[in-house]
Amino acid sequence: MQHHSETPTARVMYILGQIGAIICHERGPSPQTNVLNTMASRPAEGLRLTVDEMNASWPPLRGHRRTLLQWKHKEIRRLSGMLPDCLPEAVSAHAQMPFWAGYCQYWEAMLQDRGERSRGRPALKLVHTSHKRPDA
């Protein structure tokens, strides 16, 4: 759900941050700053280039890398379905903040899900949280 004060660009950048987290994942968070900076500053170009780079560096062979690539494609398709058809060409540094929040919160949610499952509790998915103070 979109927060009432959230701009459409902020929502797009947040989702792109989550996609960036997926693209930069192999065995946990391993940031590839060139990939992430391209996605954050030039979303339209960055998303296309990073998915192409991911596919080129990981040919669909057998084994765990193929399974991981298939998982990445499934997650990226799911999140891309929430994006508008036309992504911004370039964004300011201020408009990039939701991108980095989406990147970080994706990993928090993934680690929390893993921890909840290991304790036998149902996992909760974090889609988006409000940045309002709890007492506001």
C-alpha positions, 0 to 999 in steps of 0.5 A: 500500500502506498503511504499518502505522502509518498510520491509516485517516483518514491514508490518506483525508486523503492521498488527499484531498490528491492530489485537492486538487492535481488540483482546484487545477491548471490550468497547474501547481501554483496553490494555491487556499487556500480550496478546500484549507482546506475540503477539509482541515478538512471533508473530506465537505463540502469534496470535494463543494463543490470538485468542484461549484465546479470544474465550475461554473467550467469549463463543458465547452466545446471546447479545452484547458480541456475536455481538462483538465476531462476529465483532472481527472474521470478522475484524481478518479474513480481516486483517489475509488475508494480512498476509503471511502463515508463521509468524516469530517465534520471533522478536527483540525489534526493529522489534516490533515497527511497531506492536505498531504503528499498535495498536495505529493507529488502535484506532486513525482510529476507533475514527476518523471514529466515529467522522466523522460519528457523524458529517455526513461526510464520514469516511476515513479508515486509513490503513497505513501512512508513517513515513516520514517528511512532508517536506521531 
